[in-house]
Amino acid sequence: MQRIGGIRRRSRYKMTKPHKQKGKIQLRRYFQLLNDGDKVIVKAEPSIQKGLYHQRFHGKTGIITGRIGRSYKVQINDLGKMKTLILHPVHLRRI
């Protein structure tokens, strides 16, 4: 059976902002600089789709392992497997 829909299906409320937080984002978050070894939380900024991840990784904690262009490589533990995500810095929050 073929699934219908894209990568953001069934995420109507998970990948949206609360009503009072809608609007422009801080440029400081968009251009934030992170170093290798920093611990970060993967939390989506729904207004920016560039460098967005699959919804199963929402809320996970990871470690910065490198940089590719403007994005960062984040290594996370997903049920015992180490996975590497390439994420835009606007979707990362430093712990």
Summary of the structure (lengths in Angstrom):
residues: 95
radius of gyration: 13.9
end to end distance: 41.3
largest distance: 44.7
contacts: 214
relative contact order: 0.24
helix: 14%
strand: 32%
